[in-house]
Amino acid sequence: MKMGNFYFINDDYFIDFPDNKLMANRETSSGTVHDRPCFYAIYEEKTSIYWLIPISSQIEKFKSIYQKKIQRYGICDTIVFGKVLGHEKAFLIQNMCPIIPRYIKNEYIDSKSGLPVKIEGVFERKIVKKAKKVLALQRKGVKLIFPDVLKIEQELIKLITV
């Protein structure tokens, strides 16, 4: 795995870490087989854990949620909008989850170039900064991430230290 790349999670993750707030795999959409959701990876050196941020193409839905959070709190660090392969996507920090490489199904590869999908550097710095901020607040007891990510993180740390 590489920080800054996009990945898909294999089903074993959801079996080993059952949490109904995780964005589970939905491989069939409108009768067509797809890997989804796709996740953007960041790496935390302190724990040797990757954090995956799901992306969504449901822009209007998440812009509405984003606006409601802005109106209510004056800020929203849990949803960020940016381009992936030229299309606007919602990066759902509120649904991010910890992972280790053994639970990765495959990497998101651009079918035109044959290269791993990337995002632009300025946007990458913005999303990493917000994700780290949200995770730090979560660790202080501010519930901003829907799944019980701290419990999953502890279980993953046990797996990698064995």
C-alpha positions in Angstrom: 0.0 0.0 0.0 1.0 3.6 -0.6 -0.2 6.7 1.0 -2.2 8.8 -1.5 -3.4 5.9 -3.6 -6.9 4.5 -3.7 -7.9 1.0 -2.7 -10.8 -1.4 -2.4 -11.4 -3.5 0.8 -11.9 -7.3 0.7 -14.9 -8.8 2.4 -12.7 -10.4 5.2 -12.4 -7.0 6.7 -16.1 -6.7 7.3 -16.2 -10.2 8.7 -13.3 -9.7 11.1 -14.5 -6.2 12.1 -18.3 -6.2 12.0 -19.6 -2.7 12.4 -22.8 -1.6 10.7 -21.5 2.0 10.4 -18.6 0.9 8.1 -19.2 1.6 4.4 -19.4 -2.1 3.3 -18.7 -3.4 -0.1 -21.4 -3.1 -2.8 -20.1 -4.9 -5.8 -23.2 -4.7 -8.0 -24.7 -1.3 -8.9 -27.5 -1.0 -11.4 -26.9 -4.6 -12.4 -23.3 -4.0 -13.2 -20.4 -5.4 -11.2 -18.1 -2.8 -9.7 -15.7 -2.5 -6.8 -17.1 0.0 -4.5 -16.7 2.0 -2.4 -13.3 3.2 -3.3 -11.1 4.4 -0.5 -8.3 7.0 -0.4 -5.3 5.9 1.8 -3.4 7.9 4.3 -0.7 6.4 6.6 0.0 7.0 10.3 3.6 6.2 11.1 3.0 6.2 14.9 0.7 3.2 14.7 1.8 1.7 11.3 -1.9 1.8 10.4 -3.4 3.0 7.1 -6.6 5.0 7.3 -9.0 4.7 4.4 -11.4 7.5 3.5 -14.3 6.4 1.3 -15.2 8.5 -1.7 -18.7 9.0 -3.1 -20.1 10.3 -6.4 -23.3 11.3 -4.6 -22.2 15.0 -4.7 -25.7 16.6 -4.2 -26.5 14.4 -1.2 -23.2 15.2 0.6 -23.2 18.9 -0.3 -26.6 19.1 1.4 -25.1 17.4 4.5 -22.0 19.6 4.3 -24.1 22.8 4.2 -26.2 21.7 7.2 -23.0 21.1 9.2 -21.7 24.5 8.1 -25.0 26.2 9.2 -25.0 24.4 12.5 -21.3 24.4 13.5 -19.7 27.0 11.2 -17.2 24.4 10.0 -17.2 20.9 8.4 -14.0 18.9 8.4 -15.8 15.5 8.0 -16.7 15.9 4.3 -14.3 17.3 1.6 -15.0 17.7 -2.1 -12.3 17.2 -4.7 -11.6 15.8 -8.2 -10.8 12.1 -9.0 -10.0 11.4 -12.6 -11.7 14.7 -13.5 -14.9 14.0 -11.7 -16.0 15.7 -8.4 -16.2 13.3 -5.5 -17.1 13.6 -1.8 -14.3 12.4 0.5 -16.1 11.1 3.6 -13.8 11.5 6.5 -16.8 10.9 8.8 -16.7 7.3 7.4 -13.0 6.6 7.4 -11.6 3.4 8.9 -8.2 1.9 9.9 -6.8 -1.0 7.9 -3.6 -3.0 7.2 -2.5 -4.3 3.8 -3.8 -7.9 4.3 -7.4 -6.5 4.0 -6.9 -4.8 0.7 -8.6 -6.4 -2.3 -7.0 -4.3 -5.0 -5.7 -0.9 -6.0 -7.7 1.6 -8.1 -5.9 1.8 -11.4 -6.8 4.3 -14.2 -8.0 2.2 -17.1 -6.7 4.7 -19.6 -3.1 5.1 -18.3 -2.7 1.8 -16.4 -1.3 3.8 -13.5 -2.6 4.1 -9.9 -5.2 6.9 -9.5 -3.9 10.0 -7.7 -5.2 13.3 -6.5 -3.7 16.8 -7.0 -1.0 17.7 -4.3 -2.7 20.8 -2.8 -6.0 18.9 -2.4 -4.1 15.9 -1.0 -2.5 18.1 1.7 -5.9 19.5 2.6 -7.6 16.1 3.0 -4.7 14.7 5.0 -4.7 17.7 7.3 -8.5 17.4 7.9 -8.4 13.6 8.4 -5.6 13.9 11.0 -7.6 16.7 12.8 -10.8 14.6 12.9 -8.9 11.5 14.0 -7.2 13.5 16.8 -10.5 14.8 18.0 -12.0 11.3 17.8 -9.1 10.1 20.1 -10.0 12.9 22.5 -13.6 11.6 22.7 -15.3 13.9 20.1 -17.4 11.5 18.1 -16.9 12.6 14.5 -16.3 9.3 12.7 -19.3 6.9 12.5 -17.7 3.5 12.8 -16.0 2.5 16.1 -12.6 3.1 14.5 -10.6 3.2 17.7 -11.7 -0.3 18.6 -10.8 -1.6 15.1 -7.5 0.2 15.3 -6.6 -1.5 18.6 -7.5 -4.9 17.1 -5.3 -4.2 14.0 -2.4 -3.1 16.2 -2.6 -6.4 18.0 -2.5 -8.2 14.6 0.6 -6.4 13.4 2.5 -6.7 16.7 2.1 -10.5 16.9 
